[in-house]
Amino acid sequence: MAVSSRIEDYMETIFALEISGKEATVTDLANTLGVAKATVVAAVRRLVAASMVTHERYGALRLTGAGRERALHIYRRHEHLTFLFQDILGFERERAMAMACAMEHEMDEKSEARILGFVDYLVRARRDGREWIQDLLSVMGDDRKLPRPLSMIPKGEKGVVSRVTADGPLRMRLFEMGFVPGTVVVRTGEAPLGDPLTVDVRGAEVALRRIEAASVWICASPE
């Protein structure tokens, strides 16, 4: 029987209660997850049917061997992602945990390993006092330094092309017009009805439709 991401949340909660030295009950799960007891009972029945949990009537819930192994993987991903969002990216704990909960069920072992390696590398770089890590963290904490579509850049603002997301002929045309990563551009104006936009690219003024400009991502100029 397939176990949904919501049902996996019940397994993770039972596991968390177990490692804290407590016995999980229907009441505990209802209080922790903020759901009605009847909802918990229905979920427990599915877990019992899937051989992930054992449950004696009015007794504690216990993970089976297979259930505990699966719950451990979910719990590990949750803690790992929470660390990434809270300790590395600086989100408040409740927000970090909510985002971790949303992502943990969509990850497979390969994606988990890649993110784990990335986070571990950042942690070691920060511990070693690498200069680039401080610059990276400052960029992540400053919305003004984040790339935005050219169509969102206000008139008169200067920026540097970060990337072009269009494919096919439009991508080639944008490159030919000078919108190459690293190029400094200035949003100079727009037509009376707001479309197209006018942009200074290497001293030449070019016109772009707003839908085209949305494919050109700009970072704030370092000047």
C-alpha positions as CSV (number, residue, x, y, z in Angstrom):
1,M,0.0,0.0,0.0
2,A,1.4,3.4,-1.0
3,V,2.1,5.8,1.9
4,S,1.4,9.5,1.1
5,S,3.5,12.4,2.2
6,R,0.9,13.3,4.8
7,I,1.0,9.8,6.2
8,E,4.8,10.0,6.3
9,D,4.4,13.0,8.6
10,Y,2.7,10.7,11.1
11,M,5.6,8.3,10.9
12,E,8.1,11.1,11.4
13,T,6.2,12.4,14.4
14,I,6.1,8.9,16.0
15,F,9.8,8.5,15.4
16,A,10.5,11.9,16.9
17,L,8.5,11.0,20.0
18,E,10.3,7.7,20.2
19,I,13.8,9.2,20.2
20,S,12.7,11.7,22.8
21,G,11.9,8.7,25.1
22,K,8.1,9.0,24.8
23,E,5.5,6.6,23.7
24,A,3.4,7.9,20.8
25,T,-0.4,7.9,21.3
26,V,-3.3,9.0,19.1
27,T,-3.6,12.1,21.4
28,D,0.0,12.9,21.0
29,L,-0.2,12.8,17.2
30,A,-3.4,14.9,17.2
31,N,-1.8,17.6,19.4
32,T,1.5,17.7,17.6
33,L,0.1,17.8,14.1
34,G,-2.9,19.9,14.9
35,V,-5.5,17.5,13.6
36,A,-8.6,15.8,15.0
37,K,-8.2,12.4,16.7
38,A,-10.5,10.8,14.1
39,T,-8.0,12.0,11.4
40,V,-5.2,10.4,13.3
41,V,-7.1,7.1,13.7
42,A,-7.7,6.9,9.9
43,A,-4.0,7.6,9.2
44,V,-2.9,4.9,11.7
45,R,-5.2,2.4,10.1
46,R,-3.4,3.0,6.8
47,L,0.0,2.7,8.5
48,V,-1.0,-0.6,10.1
49,A,-2.3,-1.9,6.8
50,A,1.1,-0.9,5.2
51,S,3.0,-2.7,8.0
52,M,4.7,0.5,9.1
53,V,3.1,0.7,12.5
54,T,1.6,-1.6,15.2
55,H,-1.2,-0.4,17.4
56,E,-3.0,-2.2,20.1
57,R,-6.4,-0.8,20.9
58,Y,-6.1,2.2,23.2
59,G,-2.4,1.5,23.4
60,A,0.8,3.2,22.2
61,L,1.8,3.4,18.5
62,R,5.1,1.7,17.6
63,L,6.9,1.7,14.3
64,T,7.8,-1.6,12.8
65,G,11.3,-2.2,11.5
66,A,10.4,-1.1,8.0
67,G,8.5,1.8,9.4
68,R,11.3,3.0,11.6
69,E,13.8,2.8,8.7
70,R,11.6,4.9,6.5
71,A,10.8,7.3,9.2
72,L,14.5,7.7,9.9
73,H,15.1,8.8,6.3
74,I,12.3,11.3,6.5
75,Y,13.5,12.6,9.9
76,R,17.0,13.0,8.6
77,R,15.9,14.9,5.6
78,H,13.8,17.2,7.7
79,E,16.6,18.0,10.2
80,H,19.0,18.5,7.3
81,L,16.8,20.9,5.4
82,T,15.8,22.7,8.6
83,F,19.5,23.3,9.2
84,L,20.0,24.6,5.7
85,F,17.1,27.0,5.9
86,Q,17.7,28.2,9.5
87,D,21.4,28.0,10.1
88,I,22.7,28.7,6.6
89,L,20.0,30.8,5.0
90,G,18.9,32.6,8.2
91,F,15.1,31.9,8.2
92,E,13.2,31.9,11.5
93,R,12.9,28.4,12.9
94,E,9.2,27.9,12.3
95,R,9.5,29.0,8.7
96,A,12.5,26.8,8.2
97,M,10.7,23.8,9.6
98,A,7.7,24.5,7.4
99,M,9.8,24.7,4.2
100,A,11.7,21.6,5.2
101,C,8.4,19.7,5.7
102,A,7.2,20.8,2.3
103,M,10.4,19.6,0.6
104,E,11.4,16.4,2.4
105,H,8.8,14.2,0.8
106,E,9.9,15.2,-2.8
107,M,13.5,14.3,-2.4
108,D,15.2,11.1,-3.4
109,E,18.5,9.8,-2.2
110,K,20.5,11.4,-5.0
111,S,19.0,14.8,-4.5
112,E,19.4,14.5,-0.7
113,A,23.1,13.6,-1.1
114,R,23.8,16.5,-3.4
115,I,22.2,19.0,-1.0
116,L,23.9,17.4,1.9
117,G,27.3,17.8,0.2
118,F,26.5,21.4,-0.7
119,V,25.5,22.3,2.9
120,D,28.5,20.5,4.3
121,Y,30.8,22.5,2.0
122,L,29.2,25.8,3.0
123,V,29.6,24.9,6.7
124,R,33.3,24.1,6.3
125,A,33.9,27.2,4.3
126,R,32.2,29.4,6.9
127,R,34.2,27.6,9.7
128,D,37.5,28.2,7.8
129,G,36.7,31.9,7.4
130,R,36.7,31.9,3.6
131,E,36.0,35.4,2.3
132,W,33.7,34.3,-0.5
133,I,31.3,32.7,1.9
134,Q,30.6,36.1,3.7
135,D,30.0,37.7,0.3
136,L,27.6,34.8,-0.6
137,L,25.7,35.2,2.7
138,S,25.4,38.9,2.3
139,V,23.9,38.5,-1.2
140,M,21.3,36.0,0.1
141,G,20.3,38.5,2.8
142,D,20.0,41.5,0.5
143,D,17.0,41.6,-1.9
144,R,18.7,44.4,-3.9
145,K,21.5,42.1,-4.9
146,L,19.2,39.3,-6.2
147,P,18.7,38.9,-9.9
148,R,15.4,40.2,-11.3
149,P,13.8,40.0,-14.8
150,L,14.7,43.1,-16.8
151,S,10.9,43.9,-17.1
152,M,11.0,44.5,-13.3
153,I,13.9,46.9,-13.3
154,P,12.8,50.6,-12.8
155,K,13.5,53.2,-15.4
156,G,17.0,54.7,-15.0
157,E,18.4,51.7,-13.1
158,K,21.7,50.1,-14.2
159,G,22.4,46.4,-13.8
160,V,24.5,43.5,-15.1
161,V,23.0,40.7,-17.2
162,S,23.1,37.6,-15.0
163,R,21.5,35.0,-17.3
164,V,19.1,34.6,-20.2
165,T,16.3,32.1,-19.6
166,A,14.8,32.0,-23.1
167,D,15.4,29.1,-25.4
168,G,15.6,28.7,-29.2
169,P,15.5,31.7,-31.6
170,L,14.6,34.3,-28.9
171,R,17.7,33.3,-26.9
172,M,19.9,33.7,-29.9
173,R,18.3,37.1,-30.8
174,L,18.8,38.4,-27.3
175,F,22.5,37.4,-27.4
176,E,22.9,39.1,-30.8
177,M,21.3,42.3,-29.3
178,G,24.0,42.2,-26.7
179,F,22.2,40.7,-23.7
180,V,25.2,38.5,-22.8
181,P,25.9,37.6,-19.2
182,G,28.3,40.2,-17.7
183,T,27.1,43.0,-19.9
184,V,26.1,46.3,-18.2
185,V,22.7,47.6,-19.3
186,V,20.5,50.5,-18.3
187,R,16.7,50.6,-18.4
188,T,16.1,53.9,-20.2
189,G,12.4,54.1,-20.7
190,E,9.3,52.6,-22.4
191,A,6.7,53.3,-25.1
192,P,3.7,55.4,-24.1
193,L,1.5,52.3,-23.5
194,G,4.3,50.6,-21.5
195,D,5.5,48.2,-24.2
196,P,8.1,47.8,-25.6
197,L,10.8,48.8,-23.1
198,T,14.0,50.7,-24.2
199,V,17.4,49.6,-22.9
200,D,20.9,50.9,-23.3
201,V,23.2,48.0,-24.2
202,R,26.8,49.0,-24.7
203,G,25.9,52.5,-25.7
204,A,23.2,51.4,-28.2
205,E,19.5,51.8,-27.4
206,V,17.4,48.7,-28.2
207,A,13.7,48.0,-27.8
208,L,12.3,44.8,-26.1
209,R,8.8,43.7,-25.6
210,R,8.0,43.1,-21.9
211,I,7.5,39.4,-22.5
212,E,11.0,39.2,-24.0
213,A,12.5,41.4,-21.3
214,A,11.2,38.9,-18.7
215,S,13.8,36.4,-20.1
216,V,16.8,38.6,-19.3
217,W,17.8,38.5,-15.6
218,I,19.6,41.5,-14.1
219,C,21.8,41.9,-11.0
220,A,22.4,45.3,-9.5
221,S,25.5,47.0,-10.8
222,P,28.5,46.8,-8.4
223,E,29.0,50.5,-8.9
